[in-house]
Amino acid sequence: MNWLKEKQISVRSVEEILSGEVGIALTFDDGYVDNLTHALPILKMYNFPATVFVVAGKLGETLEHDEPNEASRLMQADELVRLSDAGIEIGAHTLTHPRLAKLKHEEQRREIVESVDKLAGILGKKIKGFAYPYGSILDYDVWSKECVAESGCTYAVSNRFGPVQANSDPWAARRIWIDASDSLTNFQCKVLGKLDGLWVLDSKPAMFSRRILNSILGT
């Protein structure tokens, strides 16, 4: 965050980026408690906006792929309210974090629409954004996007390399994954668009090939 400030890189909301504003948007997935205890103080220090996409059906719990401990706990409803009141946008991330494209249409609708409704009820405000769990081109489909539109959200984001422009699909905005394995140099390259060309690896044939290879290698 200090590097972003030093380089005077504009940090904006997702909606502003989708409207064509120049800069980057900061987002967090799942709704872990450290978004409140660790990320919020840093965001406030730099006066950066951000969006947290929350798994609405698992509030106060841990996700299946996490160790069941306090560090991996998702925020409870009251903690979400505190985060929202502090100026952080809350978006939806389904009820249970499934790969949506593997679900039947009605199951997708429930995961998407009910997650948006639940968060709106807790926060008392409209939920504008949605993030597809896992977010590759194989993890959501046309029906997923239709359900997000039906939910009343105004945009949805994936986890796919590439820039976002004013004419980008608002129901599948590209978003670059960043985690603890990224060095500061990797982070800088991602922010500056130096890795945007990797979007070619996120085509359906490429993704199928990667999953087959991962299965063979056991990774």
PESUL-V216101 format. One line per field, one symbol per residue. ss: DSSP state (H for helix, E for strand, - for the rest). psi: psi as a letter, one per 40 degrees, with the letter a starting at -180 (. if undefined). burial: I if it has 16 or more other ideal C-beta (glycine too) atoms within 10 Angstrom, else O. A space follows every 10 residues. Layout:
ss = ???
psi = ???
burial = ???
This chain:
ss = -HHHHH---- E--HHHHH-- ---E--EEEE -E-HHHHHHH HHHHHH---- EEEE-HHH-- ---------H HH-E--HHHH HHHHH---EE EE-------H HH--HHHHHH HHHHHHHHHH HHH-----EE E--------- -HHHHHHHHH H---EEE--- ---------- --E------- ---HHHHHHH H----HHHHH HH-HHHHHHH HHHHHHH--
psi = ddddddefhh hiidddddee ihaiihihid fidedddddd dddddefhii hhhhgdefhe aiideihgid deiiiidddd dddddeehhh iifidefihd eeiidddddd dddddddddd ddefihhdii hhhdeieeei addddddddd eeieiiiagh iiihideihe efhihhhhae ehiddddddd deeeedeedd eeiddddddd ddddddef.
burial = OOOIOOOOOO IIIIIOIIOO OOOIIIIIII IIIOIIOOII OOIOOOOIOI IIIIIIIIIO OIIOOOOOOO OIIIIIOOII OOIIOOOIII IIIIIOIOOI IOIOOOOIII IIIIIIOIII OIIOOOIIII IIIIIIIIII IOIIIOIIIO IOIIIIIIII IIOIOOOIOI IIIIIIOOOO OOOOOOOOOI IOOOOOOOIO OIOOOOIOOO OOOOOOOOO
